[in-house]
Structure formats: structure tokens, C-alpha cells
Amino acid sequence: MPRCLWSGLLLLLPLFAPAIATAQAFEARKSFWEITVQPGFFVAEEPEGAEIEGRPMFTGRVGYRRAAGFGFELNAGFTPLDFEAVGAPPQKFDMPTFLYGVDVVYAWSIQPRADFFISAGLGGITWALDSDDGDGKTETNLRLPLGVGFHWLLSPGLALRADLRDHIIFDQLADVARELALVDRGNTNNLEGSIGLSFILH
């Protein structure tokens, strides 16, 4: 994750110090809605003969869950990747990338103000390549995200949330690889790390 993003998050922590000191516990037996906003970082696996430069990622999640037990959440994310096909001359594309889907979440309470969770889901990813000469290519692939993470309750209605996720993408950029004469990697693993705030609606 870029240094400036980490620095900004660290600078915000003192603002939450009073809330952290007086935070109440998650109510493990009660269900609640959760709205999460997370900046992060996305690292994509590349077709052979191409480079995809990792970029910041921005994700929103809306879910219904318990602090201990099952839940689900809808998610949508965006990352402005860059794609370069090695060649003579190399072909460069801006590649805005959109992720969307639904996850099932299972959480364990590890202390009154914190829980650990795992998640698995199903969704899609759309890559929109756009070169300087206006040559556009769009491809959508099936996505299976597997993740782990934790919440730390800052106040009754606010929690710090961190996620680490592997996005398994099937036939990733196969059409683009074929068109640009690259070697298709097939199914790939793409990593996401993100941290943000969850708003708890009791």
C-alpha cells in the first residue's frame, strides 16, 4: 500500500482515541447492518508478455451479519490499473477495473470489542482497457474471492475493519491475451489488502 495512504490512516488514529477508550462490546447474538468504506491496494497477476501495475483500490460493502456467526455482504470496488503489453513498440492501456459480487461471512468473537472473520463469495470483474489512440477493449471474468479479516469496535456505531483477500479469477483476460498475442495464464490469483471504517446500524 502506498506510504501516503498508511500515513494518512495513522494520522487519523488519534481522533478515535476517546472512542476506543470507551467503546462498547459487539452484541454477538444480535444481527445488525454494516456499511463499510475501504481504501486498499490491488495486485493483479499478469498474462505472460504483459505487465499490470498495482494501484490503490476503493471498495464499498453493505452487509447483514452478527459479531459471531454467519452473515452476507454485497460489495463493489474500483482500481485504476495500467496495462502494458511488451512488444515493439509496447502497447500501453489505461485499465479501469471494476469488481462486484456477494460474499458469505462467518465471524468469531475474539474479545468483547473485536472479531475475526473469513469470507467466500462469487462475483465478476470487468477490465476496461483504453489506449491513447482510442483502441478500447473490455472483458468480464468470473471472480471467486476468499478472504480473512477483523473488526475492532471504536464506538457502538463505528468499527475499524481490515481485509486480506485472494481474488481467484477464471480465464483472466483471456480474450485480451488472445487479441494481443500474449500467453493466457488461465485461472489466476490476485491479491487485495484493505483497511477502512464500518458503520454499524443496530
MOUR-V661774 format. One record per residue. N is the residue number from 0. RES is the residue in one letter. PHI is phi in radians with two decimals (NA if undefined). NEAR is the number of other C-alpha atoms within 12 Angstrom. D_LAST is the distance of its C-alpha to the last C-alpha in Angstrom with 2 decimals. Layout:
n=N res=RES phi=PHI near=NEAR d_last=D_LAST
n=N res=RES phi=PHI near=NEAR d_last=D_LAST
This chain:
n=0 res=M phi=NA near=22 d_last=32.12
n=1 res=P phi=-1.01 near=18 d_last=34.05
n=2 res=R phi=-1.05 near=12 d_last=34.73
n=3 res=C phi=-1.14 near=13 d_last=33.53
n=4 res=L phi=-1.18 near=22 d_last=30.02
n=5 res=W phi=-1.07 near=20 d_last=29.81
n=6 res=S phi=-1.07 near=12 d_last=31.34
n=7 res=G phi=-1.10 near=17 d_last=28.85
n=8 res=L phi=-1.13 near=24 d_last=25.89
n=9 res=L phi=-1.14 near=16 d_last=27.73
n=10 res=L phi=-1.16 near=13 d_last=28.44
n=11 res=L phi=-1.38 near=15 d_last=24.78
n=12 res=L phi=-1.00 near=18 d_last=23.94
n=13 res=P phi=-1.03 near=14 d_last=25.49
n=14 res=L phi=-1.15 near=14 d_last=23.16
n=15 res=F phi=-1.67 near=22 d_last=20.25
n=16 res=A phi=-0.99 near=16 d_last=22.38
n=17 res=P phi=-1.08 near=12 d_last=21.15
n=18 res=A phi=-1.17 near=21 d_last=17.47
n=19 res=I phi=-1.10 near=23 d_last=18.60
n=20 res=A phi=-1.18 near=17 d_last=20.62
n=21 res=T phi=-1.99 near=14 d_last=17.95
n=22 res=A phi=-1.08 near=22 d_last=14.85
n=23 res=Q phi=-1.60 near=21 d_last=12.91
n=24 res=A phi=-1.44 near=27 d_last=12.66
n=25 res=F phi=-1.07 near=34 d_last=10.34
n=26 res=E phi=-1.62 near=25 d_last=9.47
n=27 res=A phi=-1.07 near=24 d_last=11.85
n=28 res=R phi=-1.55 near=17 d_last=11.92
n=29 res=K phi=-1.78 near=19 d_last=8.40
n=30 res=S phi=-1.53 near=21 d_last=7.58
n=31 res=F phi=-2.69 near=28 d_last=5.05
n=32 res=W phi=-1.51 near=24 d_last=6.67
n=33 res=E phi=-2.36 near=32 d_last=8.77
n=34 res=I phi=-2.04 near=30 d_last=11.49
n=35 res=T phi=-2.12 near=34 d_last=14.45
n=36 res=V phi=-2.11 near=29 d_last=17.72
n=37 res=Q phi=-2.38 near=33 d_last=20.57
n=38 res=P phi=-1.46 near=32 d_last=24.25
n=39 res=G phi=-2.93 near=35 d_last=26.50
n=40 res=F phi=-2.51 near=34 d_last=29.91
n=41 res=F phi=-2.19 near=36 d_last=31.39
n=42 res=V phi=-2.06 near=30 d_last=34.77
n=43 res=A phi=-1.69 near=36 d_last=36.44
n=44 res=E phi=-1.31 near=31 d_last=39.31
n=45 res=E phi=-1.92 near=33 d_last=42.40
n=46 res=P phi=-1.13 near=30 d_last=45.17
n=47 res=E phi=-1.12 near=25 d_last=48.47
n=48 res=G phi=1.64 near=24 d_last=50.33
n=49 res=A phi=-2.49 near=28 d_last=47.30
n=50 res=E phi=-2.21 near=26 d_last=44.93
n=51 res=I phi=-2.06 near=31 d_last=41.27
n=52 res=E phi=-1.49 near=24 d_last=40.15
n=53 res=G phi=-1.09 near=27 d_last=36.62
n=54 res=R phi=-2.48 near=28 d_last=34.43
n=55 res=P phi=-1.01 near=32 d_last=31.03
n=56 res=M phi=-2.19 near=33 d_last=28.20
n=57 res=F phi=-2.19 near=30 d_last=25.15
n=58 res=T phi=-2.29 near=34 d_last=22.21
n=59 res=G phi=-2.11 near=31 d_last=18.99
n=60 res=R phi=-2.37 near=31 d_last=16.49
n=61 res=V phi=-2.26 near=30 d_last=13.71
n=62 res=G phi=-2.48 near=31 d_last=12.28
n=63 res=Y phi=-2.28 near=29 d_last=10.32
n=64 res=R phi=-2.77 near=34 d_last=10.70
n=65 res=R phi=-2.08 near=32 d_last=10.57
n=66 res=A phi=-1.19 near=38 d_last=11.85
n=67 res=A phi=-2.37 near=29 d_last=14.90
n=68 res=G phi=2.31 near=25 d_last=16.07
n=69 res=F phi=-1.51 near=26 d_last=16.37
n=70 res=G phi=-2.82 near=29 d_last=14.47
n=71 res=F phi=-2.49 near=30 d_last=15.86
n=72 res=E phi=-2.68 near=30 d_last=15.87
n=73 res=L phi=-1.57 near=29 d_last=18.16
n=74 res=N phi=-2.46 near=31 d_last=20.07
n=75 res=A phi=-2.57 near=29 d_last=22.79
n=76 res=G phi=-2.47 near=32 d_last=25.03
n=77 res=F phi=-2.52 near=28 d_last=28.24
n=78 res=T phi=-2.52 near=32 d_last=31.07
n=79 res=P phi=-1.56 near=29 d_last=34.46
n=80 res=L phi=-1.27 near=31 d_last=36.84
n=81 res=D phi=-2.05 near=29 d_last=40.63
n=82 res=F phi=-2.14 near=35 d_last=42.99
n=83 res=E phi=-2.32 near=29 d_last=46.67
n=84 res=A phi=-1.59 near=30 d_last=49.19
n=85 res=V phi=-1.20 near=22 d_last=52.09
n=86 res=G phi=-3.14 near=15 d_last=55.40
n=87 res=A phi=-2.23 near=9 d_last=58.32
n=88 res=P phi=-1.44 near=8 d_last=56.91
n=89 res=P phi=-1.16 near=15 d_last=53.26
n=90 res=Q phi=-1.85 near=25 d_last=50.83
n=91 res=K phi=-1.97 near=27 d_last=47.75
n=92 res=F phi=-2.37 near=32 d_last=44.64
n=93 res=D phi=-1.27 near=29 d_last=41.42
n=94 res=M phi=-2.35 near=34 d_last=38.80
n=95 res=P phi=-1.00 near=31 d_last=35.40
n=96 res=T phi=-2.23 near=38 d_last=33.22
n=97 res=F phi=-2.07 near=30 d_last=30.11
n=98 res=L phi=-2.08 near=36 d_last=27.83
n=99 res=Y phi=-2.80 near=32 d_last=25.38
n=100 res=G phi=2.86 near=30 d_last=24.06
n=101 res=V phi=-2.35 near=28 d_last=21.43
n=102 res=D phi=-2.11 near=34 d_last=20.63
n=103 res=V phi=-1.75 near=30 d_last=19.73
n=104 res=V phi=-2.13 near=33 d_last=18.03
n=105 res=Y phi=-2.23 near=29 d_last=18.51
n=106 res=A phi=-2.08 near=29 d_last=17.14
n=107 res=W phi=-2.09 near=28 d_last=18.57
n=108 res=S phi=-1.39 near=25 d_last=17.33
n=109 res=I phi=-1.84 near=19 d_last=20.31
n=110 res=Q phi=-2.94 near=20 d_last=19.35
n=111 res=P phi=-0.94 near=21 d_last=16.49
n=112 res=R phi=-1.86 near=32 d_last=15.34
n=113 res=A phi=-2.46 near=31 d_last=16.56
n=114 res=D phi=-2.43 near=32 d_last=16.71
n=115 res=F phi=-1.99 near=29 d_last=19.42
n=116 res=F phi=-2.50 near=34 d_last=19.29
n=117 res=I phi=-2.09 near=29 d_last=21.86
n=118 res=S phi=-2.54 near=32 d_last=21.73
n=119 res=A phi=-2.56 near=30 d_last=24.26
n=120 res=G phi=-2.67 near=29 d_last=24.45
n=121 res=L phi=-2.58 near=28 d_last=26.83
n=122 res=G phi=-3.01 near=29 d_last=27.52
n=123 res=G phi=-2.29 near=29 d_last=30.21
n=124 res=I phi=-2.42 near=35 d_last=31.68
n=125 res=T phi=-2.04 near=29 d_last=33.94
n=126 res=W phi=-1.80 near=35 d_last=36.58
n=127 res=A phi=-2.05 near=28 d_last=38.33
n=128 res=L phi=-1.49 near=32 d_last=41.59
n=129 res=D phi=-2.46 near=25 d_last=43.45
n=130 res=S phi=-1.63 near=21 d_last=46.77
n=131 res=D phi=-1.12 near=12 d_last=48.68
n=132 res=D phi=-1.54 near=11 d_last=51.18
n=133 res=G phi=1.50 near=11 d_last=48.55
n=134 res=D phi=-1.39 near=15 d_last=48.70
n=135 res=G phi=-1.82 near=20 d_last=45.20
n=136 res=K phi=-2.44 near=26 d_last=43.88
n=137 res=T phi=-2.25 near=26 d_last=40.52
n=138 res=E phi=-2.48 near=27 d_last=39.42
n=139 res=T phi=-2.08 near=25 d_last=36.33
n=140 res=N phi=-2.19 near=31 d_last=35.81
n=141 res=L phi=-1.29 near=27 d_last=33.60
n=142 res=R phi=-2.28 near=32 d_last=31.11
n=143 res=L phi=-2.10 near=32 d_last=29.68
n=144 res=P phi=-1.54 near=35 d_last=27.23
n=145 res=L phi=-2.16 near=29 d_last=26.89
n=146 res=G phi=-2.52 near=30 d_last=24.76
n=147 res=V phi=-2.34 near=29 d_last=23.51
n=148 res=G phi=-3.08 near=29 d_last=21.11
n=149 res=F phi=-2.62 near=33 d_last=18.84
n=150 res=H phi=-2.03 near=38 d_last=15.76
n=151 res=W phi=-2.25 near=37 d_last=16.16
n=152 res=L phi=-1.28 near=36 d_last=13.31
n=153 res=L phi=-1.60 near=31 d_last=14.70
n=154 res=S phi=-2.72 near=27 d_last=12.22
n=155 res=P phi=-0.97 near=26 d_last=8.73
n=156 res=G phi=-2.01 near=27 d_last=7.74
n=157 res=L phi=-2.51 near=31 d_last=10.89
n=158 res=A phi=-2.37 near=35 d_last=12.84
n=159 res=L phi=-1.46 near=36 d_last=16.43
n=160 res=R phi=-2.29 near=35 d_last=17.19
n=161 res=A phi=-2.27 near=33 d_last=20.73
n=162 res=D phi=-2.31 near=35 d_last=22.26
n=163 res=L phi=-2.24 near=28 d_last=25.81
n=164 res=R phi=-2.43 near=30 d_last=26.75
n=165 res=D phi=-1.85 near=29 d_last=30.00
n=166 res=H phi=-1.67 near=37 d_last=30.41
n=167 res=I phi=-1.45 near=29 d_last=33.17
n=168 res=I phi=-2.04 near=33 d_last=34.81
n=169 res=F phi=-1.59 near=27 d_last=37.46
n=170 res=D phi=0.92 near=28 d_last=40.74
n=171 res=Q phi=-1.06 near=35 d_last=39.42
n=172 res=L phi=0.91 near=41 d_last=41.42
n=173 res=A phi=-1.12 near=29 d_last=44.19
n=174 res=D phi=-1.17 near=24 d_last=45.42
n=175 res=V phi=-1.12 near=35 d_last=45.52
n=176 res=A phi=-1.05 near=28 d_last=47.33
n=177 res=R phi=-1.13 near=21 d_last=49.85
n=178 res=E phi=-1.18 near=16 d_last=50.52
n=179 res=L phi=-1.66 near=25 d_last=51.01
n=180 res=A phi=1.06 near=19 d_last=53.07
n=181 res=L phi=-1.83 near=24 d_last=50.67
n=182 res=V phi=-1.53 near=22 d_last=50.04
n=183 res=D phi=-1.22 near=24 d_last=46.92
n=184 res=R phi=-1.40 near=24 d_last=44.75
n=185 res=G phi=1.36 near=24 d_last=43.16
n=186 res=N phi=-1.41 near=22 d_last=39.82
n=187 res=T phi=-2.28 near=27 d_last=38.38
n=188 res=N phi=-1.98 near=25 d_last=35.77
n=189 res=N phi=-2.20 near=29 d_last=33.93
n=190 res=L phi=-1.77 near=29 d_last=31.82
n=191 res=E phi=-2.26 near=37 d_last=28.66
n=192 res=G phi=-2.18 near=31 d_last=27.21
n=193 res=S phi=-2.61 near=36 d_last=24.23
n=194 res=I phi=-2.54 near=34 d_last=21.97
n=195 res=G phi=-2.95 near=34 d_last=19.28
n=196 res=L phi=-2.05 near=34 d_last=15.86
n=197 res=S phi=-1.96 near=33 d_last=12.43
n=198 res=F phi=-1.72 near=29 d_last=9.70
n=199 res=I phi=-1.68 near=33 d_last=6.23
n=200 res=L phi=-1.87 near=23 d_last=3.82
n=201 res=H phi=-1.37 near=20 d_last=0.00
